Amino acid sequence: MRVFGGVGIIACWLGLTIAPALAQESALDVGVGERLLVLAPHPDDESLSSAGLTQRVFAKGGSVRAVVVTSGDAYVDAVKMDTGKSRLSAADYLAFGEKRLEESRRAAQILGNGFLHLDLMGFSDGAIYSALVSHWRRNSPFRSQFTGFDHVPYRDSQDWGYAQDGKDLVAELVAIMQETKPTIISFPDVMEDDSDHAGLGMFALLAVHEWRAQASAEQINPKMLAYLVHWPHWPTGSDWGVAQDWSNQPMHLPENLPPRGHRRVCLDLTPTEIARKHEAIAQYATQQRIMADFLASFVRSSECFTQLTPANTNRIEAVIEHWQQARKAFNNHPLDRRKI
């Protein structure tokens, strides 16, 4: 296996393979009274990835908490489309972020009917990966080149005024896990083809590691479900330019996603769950205007995940350390799969 710069330990820890064989999918079991925690990098990711799972947990007497880390305020083309401007100001990005946070609130109301616990942290778009690799400490927070803020600027967000740094973010995720005690955690796959998504996947694993370390006498064994939102030319129809109805088609994880020795699990959705997922995603008007085809491609008859175990977090601190040291070797994404 070829490695990229100084990231050999990362590749080995992730268990990447050169030519992954097709992985079998099994049914995802959702028990009675589950406590689901959904971690999302941007508004809409919680609905794209886990809207069906959220409804199933509620239907079986469980509880759901969703944490949306950023406001998604730096989607430049979407802001231009939303404002009709070609030259944008910091105020334009901030107004766009406010809109996206409100869209998440509306989607949560549809999926949870008032019972979904939604945390909107309000970090800047792009902050997650940067906080992981180069802005770890509070005295060196990430400053958005779009809004100009190095702290959370959204007054109605959970973290208004907080510094945008990695150490505080992981501490907050650990505190949420300790409070919620989730039996299921849905979070981005570290192989996501988007830096904030992949970064939050690493933060999630680090937070689970810390949660377990701080509760050594307590049995902590949540189902850990890594979801995928960004992957080249996936799902089918995501880049067709015109939104299509895929609701009768099952979701399958991409064949070229390395299995890494993990199980793939899928949840078959009922017609009601599919319809409500469609309604939740429809609330993201800022995104519907620019990528309706992409959003529609996630409304399918199933949701699929790569299932990890808490033991998979055991070496995450070492991985994070090497990731930080090797950041200058990375290009636009945390891992360049062409080099693996």
C-alpha positions in Angstrom: 0.0 0.0 0.0 1.4 3.4 -1.0 1.0 6.1 1.6 0.6 9.8 1.2 3.3 12.0 2.8 3.3 11.4 6.6 -0.1 9.8 6.9 0.9 6.1 6.9 -0.5 5.6 10.4 -3.8 7.2 9.3 -4.2 4.9 6.3 -3.3 1.8 8.4 -5.7 2.8 11.2 -8.5 3.3 8.7 -7.8 -0.1 7.2 -7.9 0.9 3.6 -7.6 -1.6 0.9 -6.3 -1.2 -2.7 -9.2 -3.0 -4.4 -12.1 -3.4 -2.0 -14.4 -6.3 -2.6 -18.1 -5.7 -2.7 -19.4 -5.7 0.8 -22.6 -7.4 1.8 -25.4 -5.3 3.4 -27.4 -6.5 6.3 -30.5 -5.2 8.0 -30.0 -2.5 10.6 -31.7 -3.4 13.8 -33.4 -0.5 15.7 -34.5 -1.6 19.2 -37.2 -0.2 21.5 -36.2 2.9 23.4 -33.0 3.7 21.5 -31.3 7.0 22.1 -30.0 8.3 18.8 -27.4 11.0 18.4 -27.0 12.4 14.9 -23.9 14.5 14.2 -24.0 16.7 11.1 -21.4 19.1 9.6 -23.9 21.4 7.9 -27.7 22.0 7.9 -29.4 19.3 5.8 -26.8 16.6 6.5 -28.9 15.3 9.4 -31.9 14.9 7.1 -30.1 13.5 4.1 -28.3 10.9 6.2 -30.6 9.9 9.0 -34.2 11.2 8.5 -35.6 7.7 8.2 -33.5 6.4 11.1 -34.7 9.4 13.2 -38.4 8.5 12.5 -37.9 4.8 13.2 -36.3 5.6 16.6 -39.2 7.8 17.5 -41.7 5.2 16.3 -40.1 2.6 18.7 -40.3 4.8 21.7 -36.8 6.3 21.6 -35.3 9.8 21.7 -33.3 11.7 19.1 -30.8 14.5 19.5 -29.2 16.1 16.4 -26.1 18.3 16.5 -25.4 20.5 13.5 -21.9 21.9 13.9 -21.7 24.6 11.2 -24.2 27.1 9.6 -23.0 26.2 6.1 -22.6 29.9 5.5 -19.7 29.8 3.0 -21.4 28.0 0.0 -20.4 30.8 -2.3 -22.5 29.8 -5.4 -25.6 29.3 -3.3 -25.2 32.7 -1.6 -24.8 34.3 -5.0 -28.0 32.6 -6.1 -29.8 33.5 -3.0 -28.9 37.2 -3.0 -28.6 37.8 -6.8 -25.3 39.4 -6.2 -22.0 38.7 -7.9 -19.9 40.5 -5.2 -20.7 39.3 -1.7 -20.1 40.9 1.7 -19.7 39.4 5.2 -23.3 40.4 5.9 -24.5 38.3 3.0 -22.8 35.2 4.3 -24.1 35.8 7.8 -27.7 36.2 6.5 -27.3 33.0 4.5 -26.1 31.2 7.5 -29.1 32.3 9.5 -31.4 31.0 6.7 -29.7 27.6 6.8 -30.0 27.3 10.6 -33.7 28.1 10.3 -34.1 25.5 7.6 -32.7 22.9 10.1 -35.2 24.0 12.7 -38.1 23.5 10.3 -36.9 20.1 9.2 -36.4 19.0 12.8 -40.0 20.0 13.6 -41.2 17.8 10.7 -39.1 14.8 11.7 -39.7 15.1 15.5 -43.0 16.9 15.8 -41.4 19.0 18.6 -39.6 16.2 20.3 -36.3 16.2 18.4 -33.6 17.9 20.5 -31.7 20.0 18.0 -28.4 21.7 18.8 -27.3 24.3 16.2 -23.7 25.1 17.2 -23.3 27.8 14.5 -19.6 27.3 13.7 -18.4 28.8 10.4 -18.4 26.7 7.2 -15.0 25.2 6.9 -14.2 25.4 10.6 -14.4 21.7 11.4 -11.4 20.5 9.3 -9.4 23.6 10.1 -10.1 23.1 13.9 -8.9 19.6 13.6 -5.6 20.1 11.8 -4.5 23.7 12.5 -6.7 25.5 15.0 -6.9 23.1 17.9 -6.4 25.5 20.8 -8.6 28.3 22.0 -5.8 30.9 21.6 -5.7 30.1 17.9 -9.3 29.8 16.7 -10.3 29.4 13.1 -11.3 32.7 11.4 -13.7 32.5 8.5 -12.5 34.4 5.4 -16.2 34.8 4.5 -17.8 36.2 7.6 -14.6 37.5 9.3 -15.4 35.9 12.6 -13.2 33.6 14.7 -16.0 32.9 17.1 -19.6 31.7 16.5 -21.5 34.8 15.3 -25.1 33.5 15.3 -26.9 34.9 18.3 -29.6 32.2 18.3 -27.2 29.3 18.0 -26.1 27.0 20.8 -22.5 28.3 20.8 -22.9 32.0 20.2 -19.6 33.7 21.1 -17.6 30.5 21.4 -14.2 30.3 19.9 -13.9 28.1 16.8 -11.2 25.7 17.9 -10.9 21.9 18.0 -10.3 21.4 21.7 -13.5 23.1 22.7 -15.5 21.3 19.9 -14.4 17.8 21.0 -15.1 18.8 24.7 -18.6 19.9 23.8 -19.3 16.6 21.8 -18.1 14.6 24.8 -20.4 16.6 27.1 -23.3 15.9 24.8 -22.5 12.2 24.7 -22.3 12.1 28.5 -25.6 13.8 28.9 -27.4 11.9 26.1 -25.8 8.5 26.6 -26.7 7.5 23.0 -27.2 3.9 22.1 -26.8 4.8 18.4 -24.5 7.5 17.0 -24.9 8.5 13.3 -21.9 10.5 12.1 -20.0 11.2 8.8 -17.6 8.6 7.4 -14.0 9.7 7.7 -13.7 8.8 4.0 -16.2 11.5 2.9 -15.2 13.5 -0.1 -15.6 16.7 1.8 -13.2 18.1 4.3 -15.7 19.2 7.0 -17.6 15.9 6.7 -14.4 13.9 7.1 -13.2 16.1 9.9 -16.4 15.7 11.9 -16.1 12.0 11.4 -12.7 12.2 13.1 -14.1 14.4 15.8 -16.9 12.0 16.4 -14.5 9.1 16.9 -12.3 11.2 19.1 -15.3 12.2 21.3 -16.4 8.6 21.7 -12.8 7.7 22.7 -12.8 10.4 25.3 -16.3 9.5 26.5 -15.3 5.9 27.1 -12.0 6.9 28.7 -13.8 9.2 31.2 -16.4 6.5 32.1 -14.1 3.5 32.5 -16.5 1.8 35.0 -19.5 2.2 32.7 -20.3 -0.1 29.8 -20.4 2.1 26.7 -21.3 0.3 23.5 -23.3 2.4 21.1 -24.0 1.3 17.6 -21.7 3.6 15.5 -23.2 4.3 12.1 -20.9 6.2 9.6 -23.0 7.8 6.9 -21.9 9.0 3.5 -23.1 12.2 1.8 -20.3 13.3 -0.5 -18.7 10.8 -2.8 -17.9 11.2 -6.5 -20.9 10.5 -8.8 -22.9 9.0 -6.0 -25.8 8.4 -5.4 -27.1 7.8 -8.9 -28.8 10.9 -10.1 -27.0 13.3 -7.7 -25.3 15.1 -10.5 -27.8 14.8 -13.3 -28.9 18.4 -13.2 -32.6 17.6 -12.9 -34.2 16.2 -9.7 -35.7 12.7 -10.2 -37.9 10.6 -8.0 -35.8 7.8 -6.5 -38.2 6.9 -3.7 -38.8 3.4 -5.0 -35.1 2.7 -5.3 -33.0 1.4 -2.4 -29.8 3.1 -1.3 -26.5 1.3 -1.7 -23.2 2.5 -0.5 -20.7 3.0 -3.4 -18.9 -0.1 -4.6 -15.6 1.7 -4.5 -15.9 2.9 -0.8 -13.3 0.8 1.0 -15.1 -1.6 3.4 -12.2 -1.5 5.9 -13.4 -4.7 7.5 -16.6 -3.1 8.8 -20.2 -4.2 8.3 -22.6 -2.3 6.0 -26.1 -2.0 7.3 -29.3 -0.6 5.8 -32.7 0.4 7.2 -35.6 -0.2 4.9 -38.0 2.7 5.1 -41.8 2.7 5.1 -43.7 4.8 2.6 -44.6 7.2 5.5 -41.0 7.6 6.5 -39.9 8.2 2.9 -42.6 10.9 2.5 -41.6 12.6 5.7 -38.0 12.5 4.7 -38.9 14.2 1.4 -40.8 16.8 3.3 -37.9 17.5 5.7 -35.4 17.9 2.8 -37.9 20.2 1.0 -37.4 22.7 3.9 -33.8 23.4 2.7 -34.9 26.0 0.1 -31.4 27.5 -0.1 -30.1 24.2 -1.2 -33.0 23.1 -3.4 -32.4 26.1 -5.6 -28.8 25.1 -6.4 -28.7 21.3 -6.1 -32.2 19.8 -6.1 -30.9 16.8 -8.0 -28.4 16.0 -5.3 -31.0 16.3 -2.5 -33.6 14.2 -4.3 -31.1 11.4 -4.8 -31.1 10.7 -1.0 -34.8 10.2 -0.8 -34.9 6.5 -1.3 -36.5 3.4 0.1 -33.5 2.7 2.5 -30.7 4.4 4.4 -27.3 2.7 4.6 -24.4 3.1 6.9 -21.0 1.6 7.6 -21.2 0.2 11.2 -18.2 0.6 13.4 -17.7 -0.4 17.0 -16.5 1.7 20.0 -13.2 -0.3 19.9 -12.5 1.3 16.5 -11.8 4.6 18.4 -8.9 3.1 20.5 -6.1 4.7 18.5 -7.9 7.8 17.4 -5.7 10.2 19.5 -2.6 9.0 17.7 -4.3 9.4 14.4 -5.4 13.0 15.2 -1.8 13.8 16.3 -0.3 12.5 13.0 -3.1 14.2 11.0 -2.2 17.6 12.6 1.5 17.1 11.9 1.0 16.0 8.3 -1.5 18.7 7.4 0.9 20.5 5.0 1.0 17.3 2.9 -2.8 17.3 2.4 -4.5 18.9 -0.6 -8.1 20.0 -0.5 -9.2 16.8 1.3 -7.9 15.0 4.3 -7.1 11.9 2.4 -6.2 11.7 -1.3 -7.4 8.3 -2.3 -5.3 8.4 -5.5 -2.2 8.1 -3.2 -3.5 5.0 -1.3 
